[in-house]
């Protein structure tokens, strides 16, 4: 079980099961809603549940967005997507209260990163999303 919470503690989540991937996203939507490149923990939508603060959760989902943008209406913490229409979650790793047991697999949407941001960690970089695993 992996637990997470927003900065003020109003929203709390739990993740059962094993997350599929941890990655950094540099798309403009993630940068603007998270304040920087965002690290996301991604897994099956049925593995995540909100244990407190459901009424504090607000959302903003721009037209064409793959994942919804959820945040705490009290403190503004970016929560990511707590269970999208795609059947998965993409939780902002910054809300995790403990180690998820994964390390970042790479950087996605680097074609959208700002010129002033230099990636220096040696992880794989993709102009768009991760290549298909099929």
C-alpha positions as CSV (number, residue, x, y, z in Angstrom):
1,X,0.0,0.0,0.0
2,X,1.3,3.4,-1.0
3,X,-0.1,6.4,0.7
4,X,-0.2,10.0,-0.4
5,X,-1.6,13.4,0.6
6,X,-1.8,17.0,-0.4
7,X,0.2,19.7,1.5
8,X,-2.6,20.5,3.9
9,X,-3.6,16.9,4.5
10,X,-7.2,17.4,3.4
11,X,-6.9,14.9,0.5
12,X,-5.5,11.5,1.2
13,X,-5.1,8.6,-1.3
14,X,-4.0,5.0,-1.1
15,X,-2.7,2.9,-4.0
16,X,-2.9,-0.9,-3.9
17,X,-1.2,-3.1,-6.4
18,X,2.1,-2.4,-8.2
19,X,2.5,0.9,-10.1
20,X,3.5,0.4,-13.8
21,X,5.9,3.3,-14.2
22,X,7.3,6.4,-12.7
23,X,8.3,9.1,-15.2
24,X,8.9,12.8,-15.7
25,X,6.6,14.7,-18.0
26,X,7.6,18.0,-19.6
27,X,4.5,18.7,-21.6
28,X,3.2,22.3,-21.2
29,X,0.0,21.2,-19.4
30,X,2.0,19.3,-16.7
31,X,4.5,22.2,-16.3
32,X,1.7,24.7,-15.9
33,X,-0.4,22.7,-13.5
34,X,2.4,21.3,-11.4
35,X,4.7,24.3,-11.6
36,X,7.6,22.4,-13.3
37,X,8.3,19.1,-15.0
38,X,6.1,16.7,-13.1
39,X,7.0,13.2,-11.9
40,X,4.0,10.9,-12.3
41,X,3.4,7.4,-10.8
42,X,1.2,5.5,-13.3
43,X,-0.9,2.4,-12.7
44,X,-4.3,0.7,-13.0
45,X,-7.1,3.1,-12.1
46,X,-8.8,0.5,-10.0
47,X,-5.8,0.4,-7.7
48,X,-6.2,4.0,-6.4
49,X,-8.8,5.3,-3.9
50,X,-9.4,8.6,-2.2
51,X,-9.6,7.9,1.6
52,X,-10.2,11.5,2.7
53,X,-11.1,14.8,1.2
54,X,-13.1,13.8,-1.8
55,X,-15.1,17.0,-1.4
56,X,-11.9,19.1,-1.5
57,X,-10.8,17.8,-4.9
58,X,-11.3,20.2,-7.8
59,X,-10.5,19.4,-11.4
60,X,-9.5,21.1,-14.6
61,X,-9.3,19.1,-17.8
62,X,-8.4,21.0,-20.9
63,X,-9.9,20.0,-24.3
64,X,-8.0,17.0,-25.7
65,X,-6.1,16.1,-22.5
66,X,-5.4,12.4,-22.0
67,X,-5.4,12.7,-18.2
68,X,-7.6,15.0,-16.0
69,X,-5.9,17.5,-13.8
70,X,-7.0,17.2,-10.2
71,X,-5.9,19.4,-7.3
72,X,-6.8,20.1,-3.7
73,X,-9.2,23.1,-3.5
74,X,-7.8,24.0,-0.1
75,X,-4.1,24.2,-0.6
76,X,-3.8,23.9,-4.4
77,X,-1.5,20.8,-4.4
78,X,-1.4,19.1,-7.8
79,X,-2.8,15.6,-7.5
80,X,-2.5,14.4,-11.1
81,X,-5.3,12.1,-12.3
82,X,-6.8,9.9,-9.7
83,X,-8.4,7.5,-12.2
84,X,-9.0,8.6,-15.8
85,X,-11.3,7.6,-18.6
86,X,-8.4,5.6,-19.9
87,X,-8.6,3.2,-16.9
88,X,-5.4,4.3,-15.3
89,X,-4.2,6.8,-12.8
90,X,-1.3,9.3,-13.2
91,X,-0.7,10.6,-9.7
92,X,1.8,13.4,-9.1
93,X,4.6,11.7,-7.3
94,X,5.2,14.8,-5.1
95,X,2.1,13.9,-3.1
96,X,3.4,10.4,-2.1
97,X,4.1,10.1,1.6
98,X,6.4,7.1,1.1
99,X,8.7,5.5,-1.4
100,X,6.7,3.8,-4.2
101,X,9.5,1.3,-4.9
102,X,10.1,2.6,-8.4
103,X,12.7,4.9,-9.9
104,X,12.0,7.2,-12.9
105,X,12.1,5.4,-16.2
106,X,12.7,8.5,-18.3
107,X,11.5,11.8,-19.5
108,X,8.5,12.2,-21.8
109,X,7.4,15.1,-24.0
110,X,10.8,16.7,-23.9
111,X,9.9,18.4,-27.1
112,X,7.8,20.7,-25.0
113,X,10.3,21.4,-22.2
114,X,11.6,25.0,-21.9
115,X,14.9,25.8,-23.4
116,X,16.3,26.9,-20.0
117,X,15.7,23.5,-18.5
118,X,18.6,21.0,-19.0
119,X,18.0,17.3,-18.3
120,X,21.3,15.9,-16.8
121,X,20.3,12.6,-15.2
122,X,21.1,10.2,-18.1
123,X,17.6,8.8,-18.3
124,X,16.0,8.1,-21.7
125,X,14.3,11.1,-23.3
126,X,11.3,11.0,-25.6
127,X,10.1,13.9,-27.7
128,X,6.5,12.6,-27.2
129,X,5.1,9.8,-25.0
130,X,6.9,6.5,-24.3
131,X,7.1,4.2,-27.3
132,X,4.4,1.7,-27.6
133,X,5.1,-1.5,-25.6
134,X,3.2,-3.7,-28.2
